């Protein structure tokens, strides 16, 4: 269940980040964008290593950062 949730959060983060143009973001938001991608990579690596708890943690962080960026783009 936790692994499926982590995969869903990764997909959500990737979707949200795909809707944001990194080049149009201010510096602080670009850092947030890069951090979200780092958390996605860490979550995927953790899933590969079968560390599901850490994968879920990283996936949640990535999804949170990505959703905040997406909201900032539309406001």
PDB file with SEQRES, HELIX, SHEET and CRYST1 records, atoms N, CA, C and O in Angstrom:
SEQRES   1 A   75  UNK UNK UNK UNK UNK UNK UNK UNK UNK UNK UNK UNK UNK          
SEQRES   2 A   75  UNK UNK UNK UNK UNK UNK UNK UNK UNK UNK UNK UNK UNK          
SEQRES   3 A   75  UNK UNK UNK UNK UNK UNK UNK UNK UNK UNK UNK UNK UNK          
SEQRES   4 A   75  UNK UNK UNK UNK UNK UNK UNK UNK UNK UNK UNK UNK UNK          
SEQRES   5 A   75  UNK UNK UNK UNK UNK UNK UNK UNK UNK UNK UNK UNK UNK          
SEQRES   6 A   75  UNK UNK UNK UNK UNK UNK UNK UNK UNK UNK                      
HELIX    1 AA1 UNK A    2  UNK A   18  1                                  17    
HELIX    2 AA2 UNK A   22  UNK A   24  5                                   3    
HELIX    3 AA3 UNK A   27  UNK A   48  1                                  22    
HELIX    4 AA4 UNK A   52  UNK A   74  1                                  23    
CRYST1    1.000    1.000    1.000  90.00  90.00  90.00 P 1           1          
ATOM      1  N   UNK A   1       0.828  -1.192   0.000  1.00  0.00           N  
ATOM      2  CA  UNK A   1       0.000   0.000   0.000  1.00  0.00           C  
ATOM      3  C   UNK A   1       0.873   1.258   0.000  1.00  0.00           C  
ATOM      4  O   UNK A   1       0.608   2.214  -0.729  1.00  0.00           O  
ATOM      5  N   UNK A   2       1.913   1.237   0.827  1.00  0.00           N  
ATOM      6  CA  UNK A   2       2.803   2.389   0.918  1.00  0.00           C  
ATOM      7  C   UNK A   2       3.570   2.588  -0.388  1.00  0.00           C  
ATOM      8  O   UNK A   2       3.799   3.719  -0.818  1.00  0.00           O  
ATOM      9  N   UNK A   3       3.958   1.490  -1.005  1.00  0.00           N  
ATOM     10  CA  UNK A   3       4.678   1.589  -2.278  1.00  0.00           C  
ATOM     11  C   UNK A   3       3.782   2.195  -3.364  1.00  0.00           C  
ATOM     12  O   UNK A   3       4.227   3.039  -4.143  1.00  0.00           O  
ATOM     13  N   UNK A   4       2.535   1.765  -3.409  1.00  0.00           N  
ATOM     14  CA  UNK A   4       1.600   2.311  -4.396  1.00  0.00           C  
ATOM     15  C   UNK A   4       1.369   3.789  -4.156  1.00  0.00           C  
ATOM     16  O   UNK A   4       1.293   4.570  -5.104  1.00  0.00           O  
ATOM     17  N   UNK A   5       1.258   4.177  -2.905  1.00  0.00           N  
ATOM     18  CA  UNK A   5       1.069   5.589  -2.555  1.00  0.00           C  
ATOM     19  C   UNK A   5       2.282   6.414  -2.983  1.00  0.00           C  
ATOM     20  O   UNK A   5       2.135   7.515  -3.513  1.00  0.00           O  
ATOM     21  N   UNK A   6       3.464   5.883  -2.753  1.00  0.00           N  
ATOM     22  CA  UNK A   6       4.687   6.585  -3.149  1.00  0.00           C  
ATOM     23  C   UNK A   6       4.715   6.781  -4.662  1.00  0.00           C  
ATOM     24  O   UNK A   6       5.054   7.862  -5.144  1.00  0.00           O  
ATOM     25  N   UNK A   7       4.363   5.749  -5.401  1.00  0.00           N  
ATOM     26  CA  UNK A   7       4.347   5.853  -6.864  1.00  0.00           C  
ATOM     27  C   UNK A   7       3.324   6.873  -7.343  1.00  0.00           C  
ATOM     28  O   UNK A   7       3.574   7.604  -8.301  1.00  0.00           O  
ATOM     29  N   UNK A   8       2.175   6.923  -6.682  1.00  0.00           N  
ATOM     30  CA  UNK A   8       1.152   7.909  -7.035  1.00  0.00           C  
ATOM     31  C   UNK A   8       1.651   9.333  -6.772  1.00  0.00           C  
ATOM     32  O   UNK A   8       1.426  10.237  -7.577  1.00  0.00           O  
ATOM     33  N   UNK A   9       2.327   9.519  -5.643  1.00  0.00           N  
ATOM     34  CA  UNK A   9       2.845  10.853  -5.296  1.00  0.00           C  
ATOM     35  C   UNK A   9       3.958  11.277  -6.254  1.00  0.00           C  
ATOM     36  O   UNK A   9       4.057  12.451  -6.609  1.00  0.00           O  
ATOM     37  N   UNK A  10       4.792  10.327  -6.672  1.00  0.00           N  
ATOM     38  CA  UNK A  10       5.832  10.627  -7.659  1.00  0.00           C  
ATOM     39  C   UNK A  10       5.185  11.075  -8.969  1.00  0.00           C  
ATOM     40  O   UNK A  10       5.586  12.080  -9.555  1.00  0.00           O  
ATOM     41  N   UNK A  11       4.191  10.331  -9.418  1.00  0.00           N  
ATOM     42  CA  UNK A  11       3.501  10.662 -10.661  1.00  0.00           C  
ATOM     43  C   UNK A  11       2.839  12.037 -10.561  1.00  0.00           C  
ATOM     44  O   UNK A  11       2.875  12.820 -11.509  1.00  0.00           O  
ATOM     45  N   UNK A  12       2.245  12.319  -9.420  1.00  0.00           N  
ATOM     46  CA  UNK A  12       1.612  13.621  -9.212  1.00  0.00           C  
ATOM     47  C   UNK A  12       2.635  14.747  -9.272  1.00  0.00           C  
ATOM     48  O   UNK A  12       2.396  15.781  -9.895  1.00  0.00           O  
ATOM     49  N   UNK A  13       3.771  14.543  -8.623  1.00  0.00           N  
ATOM     50  CA  UNK A  13       4.830  15.556  -8.628  1.00  0.00           C  
ATOM     51  C   UNK A  13       5.353  15.781 -10.040  1.00  0.00           C  
ATOM     52  O   UNK A  13       5.544  16.921 -10.464  1.00  0.00           O  
ATOM     53  N   UNK A  14       5.583  14.689 -10.765  1.00  0.00           N  
ATOM     54  CA  UNK A  14       6.082  14.822 -12.133  1.00  0.00           C  
ATOM     55  C   UNK A  14       5.066  15.547 -13.016  1.00  0.00           C  
ATOM     56  O   UNK A  14       5.441  16.356 -13.866  1.00  0.00           O  
ATOM     57  N   UNK A  15       3.806  15.261 -12.816  1.00  0.00           N  
ATOM     58  CA  UNK A  15       2.753  15.931 -13.586  1.00  0.00           C  
ATOM     59  C   UNK A  15       2.740  17.429 -13.288  1.00  0.00           C  
ATOM     60  O   UNK A  15       2.712  18.250 -14.204  1.00  0.00           O  
ATOM     61  N   UNK A  16       2.761  17.777 -12.007  1.00  0.00           N  
ATOM     62  CA  UNK A  16       2.731  19.193 -11.622  1.00  0.00           C  
ATOM     63  C   UNK A  16       3.969  19.931 -12.133  1.00  0.00           C  
ATOM     64  O   UNK A  16       3.866  21.058 -12.616  1.00  0.00           O  
ATOM     65  N   UNK A  17       5.129  19.302 -12.027  1.00  0.00           N  
ATOM     66  CA  UNK A  17       6.365  19.942 -12.498  1.00  0.00           C  
ATOM     67  C   UNK A  17       6.362  20.087 -14.014  1.00  0.00           C  
ATOM     68  O   UNK A  17       6.927  21.041 -14.549  1.00  0.00           O  
ATOM     69  N   UNK A  18       5.739  19.160 -14.699  1.00  0.00           N  
ATOM     70  CA  UNK A  18       5.660  19.233 -16.150  1.00  0.00           C  
ATOM     71  C   UNK A  18       4.829  20.399 -16.646  1.00  0.00           C  
ATOM     72  O   UNK A  18       4.965  20.817 -17.796  1.00  0.00           O  
ATOM     73  N   UNK A  19       3.978  20.921 -15.797  1.00  0.00           N  
ATOM     74  CA  UNK A  19       3.120  22.050 -16.173  1.00  0.00           C  
ATOM     75  C   UNK A  19       3.778  23.397 -15.893  1.00  0.00           C  
ATOM     76  O   UNK A  19       3.228  24.442 -16.241  1.00  0.00           O  
ATOM     77  N   UNK A  20       4.954  23.379 -15.266  1.00  0.00           N  
ATOM     78  CA  UNK A  20       5.629  24.612 -14.878  1.00  0.00           C  
ATOM     79  C   UNK A  20       6.872  24.793 -15.740  1.00  0.00           C  
ATOM     80  O   UNK A  20       7.683  23.877 -15.874  1.00  0.00           O  
ATOM     81  N   UNK A  21       7.015  25.968 -16.316  1.00  0.00           N  
ATOM     82  CA  UNK A  21       8.205  26.280 -17.091  1.00  0.00           C  
ATOM     83  C   UNK A  21       9.289  26.782 -16.147  1.00  0.00           C  
ATOM     84  O   UNK A  21       9.191  27.885 -15.609  1.00  0.00           O  
ATOM     85  N   UNK A  22      10.327  25.967 -15.946  1.00  0.00           N  
ATOM     86  CA  UNK A  22      11.392  26.306 -15.002  1.00  0.00           C  
ATOM     87  C   UNK A  22      12.030  27.649 -15.346  1.00  0.00           C  
ATOM     88  O   UNK A  22      12.340  28.436 -14.451  1.00  0.00           O  
ATOM     89  N   UNK A  23      12.227  27.912 -16.627  1.00  0.00           N  
ATOM     90  CA  UNK A  23      12.887  29.133 -17.059  1.00  0.00           C  
ATOM     91  C   UNK A  23      12.139  30.412 -16.710  1.00  0.00           C  
ATOM     92  O   UNK A  23      12.748  31.476 -16.596  1.00  0.00           O  
ATOM     93  N   UNK A  24      10.836  30.316 -16.543  1.00  0.00           N  
ATOM     94  CA  UNK A  24      10.048  31.506 -16.240  1.00  0.00           C  
ATOM     95  C   UNK A  24       9.932  31.772 -14.739  1.00  0.00           C  
ATOM     96  O   UNK A  24       9.333  32.762 -14.319  1.00  0.00           O  
ATOM     97  N   UNK A  25      10.507  30.883 -13.943  1.00  0.00           N  
ATOM     98  CA  UNK A  25      10.386  31.016 -12.486  1.00  0.00           C  
ATOM     99  C   UNK A  25      11.462  31.946 -11.927  1.00  0.00           C  
ATOM    100  O   UNK A  25      12.570  32.008 -12.460  1.00  0.00           O  
ATOM    101  N   UNK A  26      11.137  32.664 -10.859  1.00  0.00           N  
ATOM    102  CA  UNK A  26      12.175  33.421 -10.162  1.00  0.00           C  
ATOM    103  C   UNK A  26      13.170  32.461  -9.496  1.00  0.00           C  
ATOM    104  O   UNK A  26      12.899  31.268  -9.366  1.00  0.00           O  
ATOM    105  N   UNK A  27      14.290  32.980  -9.090  1.00  0.00           N  
ATOM    106  CA  UNK A  27      15.387  32.161  -8.572  1.00  0.00           C  
ATOM    107  C   UNK A  27      14.959  31.220  -7.452  1.00  0.00           C  
ATOM    108  O   UNK A  27      15.273  30.031  -7.494  1.00  0.00           O  
ATOM    109  N   UNK A  28      14.255  31.727  -6.462  1.00  0.00           N  
ATOM    110  CA  UNK A  28      13.846  30.889  -5.318  1.00  0.00           C  
ATOM    111  C   UNK A  28      12.923  29.755  -5.770  1.00  0.00           C  
ATOM    112  O   UNK A  28      13.019  28.633  -5.273  1.00  0.00           O  
ATOM    113  N   UNK A  29      12.039  30.054  -6.706  1.00  0.00           N  
ATOM    114  CA  UNK A  29      11.120  29.028  -7.197  1.00  0.00           C  
ATOM    115  C   UNK A  29      11.870  27.992  -8.039  1.00  0.00           C  
ATOM    116  O   UNK A  29      11.519  26.812  -8.023  1.00  0.00           O  
ATOM    117  N   UNK A  30      12.905  28.426  -8.777  1.00  0.00           N  
ATOM    118  CA  UNK A  30      13.723  27.459  -9.522  1.00  0.00           C  
ATOM    119  C   UNK A  30      14.412  26.494  -8.564  1.00  0.00           C  
ATOM    120  O   UNK A  30      14.515  25.298  -8.838  1.00  0.00           O  
ATOM    121  N   UNK A  31      14.882  27.027  -7.433  1.00  0.00           N  
ATOM    122  CA  UNK A  31      15.491  26.155  -6.421  1.00  0.00           C  
ATOM    123  C   UNK A  31      14.481  25.141  -5.904  1.00  0.00           C  
ATOM    124  O   UNK A  31      14.809  23.971  -5.708  1.00  0.00           O  
ATOM    125  N   UNK A  32      13.250  25.596  -5.685  1.00  0.00           N  
ATOM    126  CA  UNK A  32      12.181  24.705  -5.226  1.00  0.00           C  
ATOM    127  C   UNK A  32      11.890  23.646  -6.288  1.00  0.00           C  
ATOM    128  O   UNK A  32      11.689  22.476  -5.961  1.00  0.00           O  
ATOM    129  N   UNK A  33      11.868  24.049  -7.542  1.00  0.00           N  
ATOM    130  CA  UNK A  33      11.651  23.143  -8.674  1.00  0.00           C  
ATOM    131  C   UNK A  33      12.739  22.069  -8.696  1.00  0.00           C  
ATOM    132  O   UNK A  33      12.446  20.883  -8.840  1.00  0.00           O  
ATOM    133  N   UNK A  34      13.992  22.493  -8.551  1.00  0.00           N  
ATOM    134  CA  UNK A  34      15.116  21.556  -8.554  1.00  0.00           C  
ATOM    135  C   UNK A  34      15.047  20.615  -7.354  1.00  0.00           C  
ATOM    136  O   UNK A  34      15.350  19.428  -7.470  1.00  0.00           O  
ATOM    137  N   UNK A  35      14.648  21.149  -6.205  1.00  0.00           N  
ATOM    138  CA  UNK A  35      14.513  20.307  -5.009  1.00  0.00           C  
ATOM    139  C   UNK A  35      13.447  19.244  -5.212  1.00  0.00           C  
ATOM    140  O   UNK A  35      13.631  18.096  -4.808  1.00  0.00           O  
ATOM    141  N   UNK A  36      12.339  19.615  -5.833  1.00  0.00           N  
ATOM    142  CA  UNK A  36      11.271  18.649  -6.091  1.00  0.00           C  
ATOM    143  C   UNK A  36      11.789  17.511  -6.972  1.00  0.00           C  
ATOM    144  O   UNK A  36      11.503  16.341  -6.719  1.00  0.00           O  
ATOM    145  N   UNK A  37      12.557  17.865  -8.013  1.00  0.00           N  
ATOM    146  CA  UNK A  37      13.121  16.823  -8.877  1.00  0.00           C  
ATOM    147  C   UNK A  37      14.121  15.945  -8.123  1.00  0.00           C  
ATOM    148  O   UNK A  37      14.197  14.740  -8.360  1.00  0.00           O  
ATOM    149  N   UNK A  38      14.883  16.550  -7.217  1.00  0.00           N  
ATOM    150  CA  UNK A  38      15.817  15.743  -6.409  1.00  0.00           C  
ATOM    151  C   UNK A  38      15.049  14.757  -5.537  1.00  0.00           C  
ATOM    152  O   UNK A  38      15.445  13.598  -5.410  1.00  0.00           O  
ATOM    153  N   UNK A  39      13.946  15.215  -4.932  1.00  0.00           N  
ATOM    154  CA  UNK A  39      13.139  14.318  -4.104  1.00  0.00           C  
ATOM    155  C   UNK A  39      12.523  13.196  -4.946  1.00  0.00           C  
ATOM    156  O   UNK A  39      12.410  12.063  -4.478  1.00  0.00           O  
ATOM    157  N   UNK A  40      12.126  13.506  -6.180  1.00  0.00           N  
ATOM    158  CA  UNK A  40      11.598  12.468  -7.069  1.00  0.00           C  
ATOM    159  C   UNK A  40      12.677  11.415  -7.322  1.00  0.00           C  
ATOM    160  O   UNK A  40      12.419  10.216  -7.219  1.00  0.00           O  
ATOM    161  N   UNK A  41      13.878  11.869  -7.652  1.00  0.00           N  
ATOM    162  CA  UNK A  41      14.981  10.941  -7.923  1.00  0.00           C  
ATOM    163  C   UNK A  41      15.292  10.093  -6.685  1.00  0.00           C  
ATOM    164  O   UNK A  41      15.510   8.886  -6.790  1.00  0.00           O  
ATOM    165  N   UNK A  42      15.309  10.734  -5.521  1.00  0.00           N  
ATOM    166  CA  UNK A  42      15.583  10.000  -4.283  1.00  0.00           C  
ATOM    167  C   UNK A  42      14.482   8.975  -4.004  1.00  0.00           C  
ATOM    168  O   UNK A  42      14.766   7.863  -3.556  1.00  0.00           O  
ATOM    169  N   UNK A  43      13.233   9.347  -4.266  1.00  0.00           N  
ATOM    170  CA  UNK A  43      12.116   8.424  -4.047  1.00  0.00           C  
ATOM    171  C   UNK A  43      12.226   7.215  -4.978  1.00  0.00           C  
ATOM    172  O   UNK A  43      12.016   6.078  -4.557  1.00  0.00           O  
ATOM    173  N   UNK A  44      12.555   7.471  -6.244  1.00  0.00           N  
ATOM    174  CA  UNK A  44      12.696   6.365  -7.194  1.00  0.00           C  
ATOM    175  C   UNK A  44      13.861   5.451  -6.802  1.00  0.00           C  
ATOM    176  O   UNK A  44      13.754   4.227  -6.876  1.00  0.00           O  
ATOM    177  N   UNK A  45      14.970   6.063  -6.386  1.00  0.00           N  
ATOM    178  CA  UNK A  45      16.113   5.263  -5.942  1.00  0.00           C  
ATOM    179  C   UNK A  45      15.747   4.415  -4.721  1.00  0.00           C  
ATOM    180  O   UNK A  45      16.142   3.254  -4.618  1.00  0.00           O  
ATOM    181  N   UNK A  46      14.994   5.008  -3.807  1.00  0.00           N  
ATOM    182  CA  UNK A  46      14.583   4.279  -2.603  1.00  0.00           C  
ATOM    183  C   UNK A  46      13.652   3.126  -2.961  1.00  0.00           C  
ATOM    184  O   UNK A  46      13.733   2.057  -2.355  1.00  0.00           O  
ATOM    185  N   UNK A  47      12.773   3.326  -3.932  1.00  0.00           N  
ATOM    186  CA  UNK A  47      11.904   2.225  -4.366  1.00  0.00           C  
ATOM    187  C   UNK A  47      12.733   1.095  -4.969  1.00  0.00           C  
ATOM    188  O   UNK A  47      12.468  -0.081  -4.723  1.00  0.00           O  
ATOM    189  N   UNK A  48      13.733   1.463  -5.755  1.00  0.00           N  
ATOM    190  CA  UNK A  48      14.608   0.449  -6.347  1.00  0.00           C  
ATOM    191  C   UNK A  48      15.316  -0.352  -5.260  1.00  0.00           C  
ATOM    192  O   UNK A  48      15.493  -1.565  -5.376  1.00  0.00           O  
ATOM    193  N   UNK A  49      15.717   0.349  -4.202  1.00  0.00           N  
ATOM    194  CA  UNK A  49      16.412  -0.306  -3.083  1.00  0.00           C  
ATOM    195  C   UNK A  49      15.443  -0.979  -2.114  1.00  0.00           C  
ATOM    196  O   UNK A  49      15.862  -1.555  -1.110  1.00  0.00           O  
ATOM    197  N   UNK A  50      14.146  -0.905  -2.418  1.00  0.00           N  
ATOM    198  CA  UNK A  50      13.088  -1.500  -1.595  1.00  0.00           C  
ATOM    199  C   UNK A  50      12.976  -0.829  -0.217  1.00  0.00           C  
ATOM    200  O   UNK A  50      12.545  -1.457   0.750  1.00  0.00           O  
ATOM    201  N   UNK A  51      13.361   0.434  -0.140  1.00  0.00           N  
ATOM    202  CA  UNK A  51      13.189   1.213   1.079  1.00  0.00           C  
ATOM    203  C   UNK A  51      11.908   2.034   0.909  1.00  0.00           C  
ATOM    204  O   UNK A  51      11.948   3.229   0.615  1.00  0.00           O  
ATOM    205  N   UNK A  52      10.793   1.372   1.098  1.00  0.00           N  
ATOM    206  CA  UNK A  52       9.488   1.951   0.778  1.00  0.00           C  
ATOM    207  C   UNK A  52       9.141   3.120   1.692  1.00  0.00           C  
ATOM    208  O   UNK A  52       8.530   4.089   1.241  1.00  0.00           O  
ATOM    209  N   UNK A  53       9.512   3.052   2.947  1.00  0.00           N  
ATOM    210  CA  UNK A  53       9.194   4.125   3.882  1.00  0.00           C  
ATOM    211  C   UNK A  53       9.893   5.417   3.454  1.00  0.00           C  
ATOM    212  O   UNK A  53       9.270   6.478   3.412  1.00  0.00           O  
ATOM    213  N   UNK A  54      11.182   5.324   3.137  1.00  0.00           N  
ATOM    214  CA  UNK A  54      11.923   6.511   2.702  1.00  0.00           C  
ATOM    215  C   UNK A  54      11.413   6.995   1.346  1.00  0.00           C  
ATOM    216  O   UNK A  54      11.351   8.201   1.104  1.00  0.00           O  
ATOM    217  N   UNK A  55      11.053   6.080   0.474  1.00  0.00           N  
ATOM    218  CA  UNK A  55      10.501   6.454  -0.830  1.00  0.00           C  
ATOM    219  C   UNK A  55       9.219   7.262  -0.658  1.00  0.00           C  
ATOM    220  O   UNK A  55       9.021   8.271  -1.335  1.00  0.00           O  
ATOM    221  N   UNK A  56       8.356   6.822   0.239  1.00  0.00           N  
ATOM    222  CA  UNK A  56       7.101   7.540   0.479  1.00  0.00           C  
ATOM    223  C   UNK A  56       7.369   8.926   1.043  1.00  0.00           C  
ATOM    224  O   UNK A  56       6.707   9.892   0.664  1.00  0.00           O  
ATOM    225  N   UNK A  57       8.338   9.029   1.948  1.00  0.00           N  
ATOM    226  CA  UNK A  57       8.707  10.326   2.526  1.00  0.00           C  
ATOM    227  C   UNK A  57       9.177  11.276   1.424  1.00  0.00           C  
ATOM    228  O   UNK A  57       8.706  12.411   1.342  1.00  0.00           O  
ATOM    229  N   UNK A  58      10.095  10.821   0.586  1.00  0.00           N  
ATOM    230  CA  UNK A  58      10.632  11.662  -0.485  1.00  0.00           C  
ATOM    231  C   UNK A  58       9.550  12.014  -1.508  1.00  0.00           C  
ATOM    232  O   UNK A  58       9.496  13.144  -1.994  1.00  0.00           O  
ATOM    233  N   UNK A  59       8.703  11.059  -1.828  1.00  0.00           N  
ATOM    234  CA  UNK A  59       7.631  11.302  -2.785  1.00  0.00           C  
ATOM    235  C   UNK A  59       6.659  12.352  -2.255  1.00  0.00           C  
ATOM    236  O   UNK A  59       6.194  13.204  -3.012  1.00  0.00           O  
ATOM    237  N   UNK A  60       6.351  12.298  -0.967  1.00  0.00           N  
ATOM    238  CA  UNK A  60       5.472  13.305  -0.367  1.00  0.00           C  
ATOM    239  C   UNK A  60       6.094  14.698  -0.440  1.00  0.00           C  
ATOM    240  O   UNK A  60       5.416  15.676  -0.754  1.00  0.00           O  
ATOM    241  N   UNK A  61       7.400  14.777  -0.143  1.00  0.00           N  
ATOM    242  CA  UNK A  61       8.097  16.064  -0.219  1.00  0.00           C  
ATOM    243  C   UNK A  61       8.062  16.598  -1.651  1.00  0.00           C  
ATOM    244  O   UNK A  61       7.775  17.775  -1.867  1.00  0.00           O  
ATOM    245  N   UNK A  62       8.348  15.748  -2.618  1.00  0.00           N  
ATOM    246  CA  UNK A  62       8.344  16.160  -4.022  1.00  0.00           C  
ATOM    247  C   UNK A  62       6.967  16.653  -4.449  1.00  0.00           C  
ATOM    248  O   UNK A  62       6.846  17.693  -5.097  1.00  0.00           O  
ATOM    249  N   UNK A  63       5.944  15.913  -4.087  1.00  0.00           N  
ATOM    250  CA  UNK A  63       4.582  16.277  -4.483  1.00  0.00           C  
ATOM    251  C   UNK A  63       4.153  17.591  -3.843  1.00  0.00           C  
ATOM    252  O   UNK A  63       3.481  18.405  -4.476  1.00  0.00           O  
ATOM    253  N   UNK A  64       4.540  17.794  -2.597  1.00  0.00           N  
ATOM    254  CA  UNK A  64       4.192  19.044  -1.916  1.00  0.00           C  
ATOM    255  C   UNK A  64       4.865  20.232  -2.593  1.00  0.00           C  
ATOM    256  O   UNK A  64       4.212  21.234  -2.885  1.00  0.00           O  
ATOM    257  N   UNK A  65       6.163  20.122  -2.841  1.00  0.00           N  
ATOM    258  CA  UNK A  65       6.886  21.207  -3.506  1.00  0.00           C  
ATOM    259  C   UNK A  65       6.318  21.482  -4.893  1.00  0.00           C  
ATOM    260  O   UNK A  65       6.120  22.637  -5.271  1.00  0.00           O  
ATOM    261  N   UNK A  66       6.061  20.433  -5.637  1.00  0.00           N  
ATOM    262  CA  UNK A  66       5.545  20.586  -7.002  1.00  0.00           C  
ATOM    263  C   UNK A  66       4.163  21.222  -7.010  1.00  0.00           C  
ATOM    264  O   UNK A  66       3.872  22.064  -7.860  1.00  0.00           O  
ATOM    265  N   UNK A  67       3.313  20.828  -6.074  1.00  0.00           N  
ATOM    266  CA  UNK A  67       1.962  21.403  -6.054  1.00  0.00           C  
ATOM    267  C   UNK A  67       2.006  22.882  -5.680  1.00  0.00           C  
ATOM    268  O   UNK A  67       1.207  23.672  -6.182  1.00  0.00           O  
ATOM    269  N   UNK A  68       2.925  23.254  -4.813  1.00  0.00           N  
ATOM    270  CA  UNK A  68       3.066  24.664  -4.457  1.00  0.00           C  
ATOM    271  C   UNK A  68       3.540  25.485  -5.658  1.00  0.00           C  
ATOM    272  O   UNK A  68       3.079  26.607  -5.866  1.00  0.00           O  
ATOM    273  N   UNK A  69       4.440  24.937  -6.431  1.00  0.00           N  
ATOM    274  CA  UNK A  69       4.903  25.632  -7.638  1.00  0.00           C  
ATOM    275  C   UNK A  69       3.767  25.796  -8.621  1.00  0.00           C  
ATOM    276  O   UNK A  69       3.608  26.857  -9.224  1.00  0.00           O  
ATOM    277  N   UNK A  70       2.976  24.751  -8.785  1.00  0.00           N  
ATOM    278  CA  UNK A  70       1.845  24.807  -9.714  1.00  0.00           C  
ATOM    279  C   UNK A  70       0.832  25.852  -9.316  1.00  0.00           C  
ATOM    280  O   UNK A  70       0.271  26.538 -10.171  1.00  0.00           O  
ATOM    281  N   UNK A  71       0.593  25.978  -8.033  1.00  0.00           N  
ATOM    282  CA  UNK A  71      -0.359  26.986  -7.555  1.00  0.00           C  
ATOM    283  C   UNK A  71       0.183  28.384  -7.792  1.00  0.00           C  
ATOM    284  O   UNK A  71      -0.569  29.289  -8.155  1.00  0.00           O  
ATOM    285  N   UNK A  72       1.475  28.568  -7.591  1.00  0.00           N  
ATOM    286  CA  UNK A  72       2.098  29.870  -7.799  1.00  0.00           C  
ATOM    287  C   UNK A  72       2.017  30.312  -9.249  1.00  0.00           C  
ATOM    288  O   UNK A  72       1.920  31.508  -9.525  1.00  0.00           O  
ATOM    289  N   UNK A  73       2.054  29.378 -10.171  1.00  0.00           N  
ATOM    290  CA  UNK A  73       1.991  29.692 -11.595  1.00  0.00           C  
ATOM    291  C   UNK A  73       0.632  30.219 -11.997  1.00  0.00           C  
ATOM    292  O   UNK A  73       0.526  31.022 -12.924  1.00  0.00           O  
ATOM    293  N   UNK A  74      -0.417  29.773 -11.307  1.00  0.00           N  
ATOM    294  CA  UNK A  74      -1.766  30.131 -11.716  1.00  0.00           C  
ATOM    295  C   UNK A  74      -2.315  31.334 -10.981  1.00  0.00           C  
ATOM    296  O   UNK A  74      -3.372  31.852 -11.343  1.00  0.00           O  
ATOM    297  N   UNK A  75      -1.620  31.783  -9.964  1.00  0.00           N  
ATOM    298  CA  UNK A  75      -2.138  32.913  -9.182  1.00  0.00           C  
ATOM    299  C   UNK A  75      -1.575  34.208  -9.674  1.00  0.00           C  
ATOM    300  O   UNK A  75      -1.898  35.266  -9.136  1.00  0.00           O  
TER     301      UNK A  75                                                      
END                                                                             
